Structures are given as C-alpha cells and as structure tokens.
Amino acid sequence: MAAVQASASPAAEAPRRPAKKKPFKLKKLTGDALLAYNEKMKNRGVCYLGRVPPYMKPSALRKLLSGYGTEVLRIYLRPEDPAARTRRIANGGNRKRSFSEGWIEFEDKRRALKVANALNNTLIGGSHRSFHAHDLWSIKYLHKFKWDDLTDEQAHEARTKQDKMRAELSQSKKETSFYMKQVGQAKAIEAMAERRAKKAASAGTSREAAPLAAPAGGNIARKRPRDEDQLAAGQAEPGEPVGLKALRRNFKQRRVQEGEGRRASAISSSLLLPGATNL
C-alpha cells in the first residue's frame, strides 16, 4: 500500500513552471573601458557593394569576404524592388530573393581599404560550378563613413516615406470628402427643383379648375362696387370723391354744451396767448 502511494505521489504533483529568464542589462562603460570601446569603433570601416551578384545570400557574401585578414562584422543588403520580383516570377523566372546593393562593416578599416582596392572589378572566382564564379566585384571603401550613418540614413528614408504616405492619405481623404459634399449638394438641388416643378404643376391645375368649379356653400367672392354703382345706390353724393373715401364710417357725435365750449376756448387762448386773462 505504501509502495502504491509512493508511486502515485510523483504523478499527483503539479508540473513546475520554467524559471523566467532575467532581462539582459547593458553595463555602463566608464573610464578606460569607454575609451577602448570608442577607439575600437573608430577603427572600423565600411565598404559599399554597388552591385550584389544575383541571388547571392548574406551568408555566402560573408564567407567570400571573411578570408582577407579582417573579420566581417555586419552586412546589410537592400532587397530588390517587389514589383520587379513579381514581374520576374510571373514571367517564369527564378523565385529566389535578390538584392540590389549592400554595405559591409569590417573590424579594421585599413584592411577594409585594401580588400576594396584588391577585389574591385575582378572576378568573384571559386569553383567553375559556382553560380557566381564569373560575376565581377563592385566594391568601394567609404572614407569617414560609419555604420551609424547608415542607420540614420535608413531611419530618414523611412520617415520620409511615412510622411509621404500620410500626405497622400490626407489628400485622398480631402478629395473624397469634397466629392461627397458636391454629391450631397447636387442631390439637394435636384430635390429643390423637383419640389418647385410639383408646386408649379399643382398651381397650374388649380388655376385651370378655378373658373369651372364654384366654392362650397355657393359663396362667391364679392368685388368692390364701381363708382357709378355707388352713385346709383346713393352711397355717395355727386361731386364727392368716390372710391376708398366713399366707404366712410358714420357715428354719432355728442353735442358741445355752452359752458364747456367757453372753458375750452379759454384754455386754448391761454395756451396760445400767455398774457390773456382767464374768463
């Protein structure tokens, strides 16, 4: 029984999690170590490869350039244009990746200068079965050029490309918004024209139907009587202006009493003649 429990206990234990790797921290260089590092960086040299042999990989390039007395540190090869590769594949060409130009960093700049002068415009060589045996080197040493300059140039090109893309996107958005605005205005103008046409058509039909049909209830709008009709009806006296003045109001007026008339005349005289005496 104890043996069974002992055999079952390891299986019952939970699996242990793998220990987390500690993040790598760069140590700060101070004093003599910093000076030695700066001198080491100054001693490095960069060569420019104007033409990369077709379909040559960075590993093959490192192998070809590593046997000249100096170590090859970093290699950067710029890929070819994606459109050109697509056209080549579409036409039945090679599917391998190709590069247009490259930069190689050597540990010793003096050795890098000698390598560039010795290999430039010469055959790559190797075995006669090698794919790049009959290609020529196109290499040049770059004076006072460091790897940091290359990274700065690449970052500048990337920023320029990104800014250009953003400008093109903003311009396309502006053109799209302007086009949609014009479309909306055109639709609104067409709707206004249709409403006006409907109103004009309805007004024309109502004018045509008005003299034929009388309004409900038999009430016909009365016209203003002419001057002759007013004279004949006795509403206006002969010699009196006829028209709008003939339609005057008739109302009763209260008689003015004698005392009120004198008082009103005295008030008016006192207002007009300040020296007059009150009656």
C-alpha positions in Angstrom: 0.0 0.0 0.0 2.8 2.4 0.9 4.5 1.5 -2.4 1.4 2.4 -4.4 1.2 5.8 -2.6 4.8 6.4 -3.2 4.4 5.7 -6.9 1.3 7.8 -7.2 2.7 10.9 -5.4 5.1 12.0 -8.2 2.3 11.8 -10.8 0.0 13.8 -8.5 2.5 16.7 -8.1 1.8 19.8 -10.3 4.3 20.4 -13.1 6.8 23.0 -12.3 6.9 26.2 -14.3 10.1 27.0 -16.2 12.1 29.7 -14.5 11.8 33.2 -16.1 14.9 34.4 -17.8 16.3 37.6 -16.4 16.3 40.5 -18.8 19.7 41.3 -20.2 21.1 44.6 -19.0 23.8 46.5 -20.6 26.6 47.5 -18.4 27.7 51.1 -18.4 31.3 51.7 -19.7 33.3 54.1 -17.6 36.9 55.2 -17.7 39.4 53.2 -19.7 36.8 50.7 -21.0 34.8 53.5 -22.6 37.9 54.9 -24.2 38.9 51.5 -25.5 35.4 51.0 -27.0 35.5 54.4 -28.7 38.8 53.6 -30.3 37.5 50.2 -31.4 34.5 51.8 -33.1 36.7 54.4 -34.8 38.9 51.6 -36.2 36.0 50.0 -38.0 35.5 50.6 -41.7 32.5 50.2 -44.1 32.6 49.1 -47.7 29.9 49.7 -50.3 28.7 47.0 -52.6 27.3 48.7 -55.7 26.0 45.5 -57.3 25.2 42.3 -55.4 25.5 39.2 -57.6 22.1 37.8 -58.4 20.5 35.6 -55.8 23.6 35.8 -53.5 22.7 35.4 -49.8 24.4 37.4 -47.0 25.9 34.2 -45.6 27.6 33.4 -48.9 28.9 37.0 -49.1 30.3 36.8 -45.5 32.0 33.6 -46.4 33.7 35.1 -49.5 34.9 38.2 -47.7 36.0 36.7 -44.4 39.3 35.3 -45.5 41.2 38.5 -46.0 42.8 39.1 -42.6 39.9 41.0 -41.0 36.6 40.0 -39.5 33.3 40.9 -41.2 31.1 42.3 -38.5 27.8 43.4 -40.1 26.2 43.1 -43.5 23.2 44.9 -44.8 21.8 44.1 -48.3 18.9 46.1 -49.7 16.2 43.9 -51.2 15.2 44.4 -54.8 12.0 46.1 -55.9 9.0 43.9 -55.0 7.3 44.9 -58.3 10.4 43.6 -60.3 10.4 40.4 -58.4 6.7 39.9 -59.0 7.2 40.5 -62.8 10.1 38.0 -62.8 8.1 35.3 -61.1 5.0 36.0 -63.3 7.2 35.5 -66.4 8.5 32.2 -65.2 11.8 33.5 -63.7 13.7 32.5 -60.5 11.7 32.7 -57.3 14.8 33.3 -55.1 15.3 36.6 -53.3 17.7 39.0 -54.9 19.4 42.2 -53.6 20.3 45.4 -55.3 23.1 46.9 -53.2 24.8 46.4 -49.8 27.1 47.6 -47.1 29.7 45.5 -45.2 31.4 46.5 -42.0 34.9 45.3 -41.3 36.7 45.3 -38.0 39.9 47.0 -39.4 39.4 50.0 -41.7 42.9 49.7 -43.2 42.3 46.0 -44.1 38.9 47.0 -45.5 40.5 49.6 -47.8 43.0 47.0 -49.1 40.2 44.5 -49.7 38.1 47.0 -51.6 41.1 48.1 -53.8 42.1 44.5 -54.4 38.7 43.0 -55.3 37.1 45.8 -57.2 36.3 45.0 -60.8 37.7 41.4 -60.5 36.1 38.0 -60.8 34.5 36.5 -57.8 36.1 33.2 -58.7 35.7 30.0 -56.8 34.9 26.6 -58.4 33.8 26.6 -62.0 30.5 25.1 -60.9 29.7 28.1 -58.7 26.7 30.2 -59.7 28.7 33.5 -59.1 32.1 32.4 -60.4 32.0 34.7 -63.4 30.5 37.7 -61.8 32.6 40.8 -61.0 33.0 42.6 -57.7 31.8 46.1 -57.5 33.1 47.2 -54.1 34.3 50.6 -52.8 35.6 51.7 -49.4 33.7 54.6 -47.8 36.0 57.1 -46.2 34.8 58.6 -42.8 31.6 56.6 -43.1 30.4 54.6 -40.0 27.6 52.1 -39.5 25.6 54.7 -37.5 25.5 56.9 -40.6 23.8 54.1 -42.5 21.2 53.5 -39.8 20.5 57.3 -39.7 20.0 57.3 -43.4 17.6 54.4 -43.3 15.6 56.0 -40.5 15.4 59.2 -42.5 14.2 57.4 -45.6 11.6 55.5 -43.5 10.4 58.8 -42.0 10.2 60.4 -45.4 8.3 57.5 -46.9 5.9 57.5 -43.9 5.3 61.3 -44.2 4.7 61.0 -47.9 2.2 58.2 -47.3 0.4 60.3 -44.7 0.3 63.3 -47.0 -1.2 61.1 -49.8 -3.8 59.7 -47.5 -4.8 63.1 -46.2 -5.1 64.4 -49.8 -7.2 61.4 -50.8 -9.5 62.0 -47.8 -9.9 65.6 -48.7 -10.8 64.8 -52.3 -13.3 62.1 -51.1 -14.9 64.5 -48.6 -15.1 67.2 -51.2 -16.7 64.8 -53.8 -19.2 63.6 -51.3 -20.1 67.2 -50.4 -20.6 68.0 -54.0 -22.8 64.9 -54.5 -24.9 65.9 -51.5 -25.3 69.5 -52.8 -26.3 68.1 -56.2 -28.9 65.9 -54.7 -30.3 68.8 -52.6 -30.5 71.0 -55.8 -32.3 68.2 -57.7 -34.8 67.7 -54.8 -35.5 71.5 -54.7 -36.1 71.6 -58.5 -38.5 68.6 -58.2 -40.4 70.4 -55.4 -40.6 73.6 -57.4 -41.8 71.7 -60.5 -44.5 69.9 -58.4 -45.7 73.2 -57.0 -45.8 74.8 -60.4 -47.8 71.9 -61.8 -50.2 71.9 -58.9 -50.7 75.7 -59.2 -51.4 75.4 -62.9 -54.0 72.7 -62.4 -55.7 74.8 -59.7 -55.9 77.9 -61.9 -57.4 75.8 -64.7 -60.0 74.3 -62.4 -61.0 77.5 -60.5 -63.4 79.2 -63.1 -65.1 75.9 -63.7 -65.9 74.9 -60.1 -67.6 77.2 -57.6 -66.6 77.1 -53.9 -68.6 75.0 -51.4 -71.6 76.8 -50.0 -72.2 79.0 -53.0 -70.4 82.0 -51.5 -68.7 83.8 -54.3 -66.1 86.5 -53.5 -67.6 90.0 -53.9 -65.9 92.6 -55.9 -65.6 96.2 -54.8 -68.5 98.3 -56.3 -67.6 100.7 -59.1 -68.1 104.5 -58.7 -71.2 104.5 -61.0 -72.8 101.8 -58.9 -72.2 103.8 -55.7 -73.7 106.9 -57.2 -76.7 105.0 -58.4 -77.2 103.3 -55.0 -77.0 106.7 -53.2 -74.0 105.8 -51.1 -72.0 108.8 -52.4 -73.2 112.3 -53.2 -72.5 114.0 -56.5 -69.2 115.9 -56.5 -67.8 113.9 -53.6 -64.7 111.8 -54.2 -65.7 108.3 -54.9 -63.6 105.3 -54.1 -62.0 104.4 -50.9 -63.2 107.7 -49.3 -66.8 106.8 -50.1 -66.5 103.9 -47.6 -66.6 106.2 -44.6 -67.8 105.5 -41.1 -70.9 107.1 -39.7 -71.1 107.5 -36.0 -72.9 109.8 -33.5 -71.1 112.8 -32.0 -72.1 114.3 -28.7 -73.2 118.0 -28.6 -70.9 120.5 -27.0 -72.5 122.4 -24.2 -72.1 126.2 -23.8 -70.1 126.2 -20.6 -67.8 123.5 -21.8 -67.3 125.4 -25.1 -66.3 128.6 -23.3 -64.0 126.8 -21.0 -62.3 125.0 -23.9 -61.9 128.3 -25.8 -60.3 130.0 -22.7 -57.9 127.2 -22.2 -56.9 127.3 -25.8 -56.4 131.1 -25.8 -54.3 130.9 -22.6 -52.1 128.3 -24.2 -51.7 130.3 -27.4 -51.5 133.8 -25.7 -49.8 133.6 -22.3 -50.8 137.2 -21.4 -54.5 136.6 -21.9 -56.8 136.6 -18.8 -58.9 133.6 -17.9 -62.6 134.0 -18.4 
